[in-house]
Amino acid sequence: MKEKAFILLVLFLAISLAAEEETLVGNEIHSGGYGAPVWKLTSINGSTTSLTGGRGAWLINHKFGIGGGGYGTVTDVNSEFTRDNQPLYILLDYGGVELEYIHQSDKVLHWTVHALFGKGTVKLRQHKPDRDVQSDAIYLVEPSLNADVNIATWFRIGVGLSYRYAIDLDLAPLASSAMNGLSGLICLKFGSF
């Protein structure tokens, strides 16, 4: 009888240990991260220009990214404004917190949804001599939809579209809507995914 009770006890313990409890937050969280240079082709004040910058993120369970990024104009953006008979050019620099959802990151081709919430600076610059004539801070929200290709376990290429919404620009004669714009982007992600 003791033998049967011992066998039943061992079976009960084995079944209990094999059963996996479901919870919202599991004991094992996979953690990774990446850094990435980013290039964007966009429109500012109706003119096509490019932005360059970078982003980095902490990845949680291959699905969520939390990080930050910063971007700035590479080329001058012509404006229709002048000062002292010299043309003024628009410069935009911005950055902030970035959140990302990654769908099926283990697939060679997969999609991500990404959003930046941040702050930036818009400057009107005069050349000859180079000097900032006016500047103002703005707030930005920039959602994007991207397609990522897994090239290697440590390298991914992403392409996508984003739309930049600018808020609270107080830089006469520019309006906040002059900073709004659609962007095409390329992102080279290096890291542990």
Secondary structure as GFF3:
##gff-version 3
##sequence-region A 1 193
A	DSSP	alpha_helix	2	18	.	.	.	ID=ss1
A	DSSP	beta_strand	31	44	.	.	.	ID=ss2
A	DSSP	beta_strand	47	60	.	.	.	ID=ss3
A	DSSP	beta_strand	64	73	.	.	.	ID=ss4
A	DSSP	beta_strand	77	83	.	.	.	ID=ss5
A	DSSP	beta_strand	86	102	.	.	.	ID=ss6
A	DSSP	beta_strand	109	126	.	.	.	ID=ss7
A	DSSP	beta_strand	131	152	.	.	.	ID=ss8
A	DSSP	beta_strand	155	167	.	.	.	ID=ss9
A	DSSP	three_ten_helix	176	179	.	.	.	ID=ss10
A	DSSP	beta_strand	181	192	.	.	.	ID=ss11
###
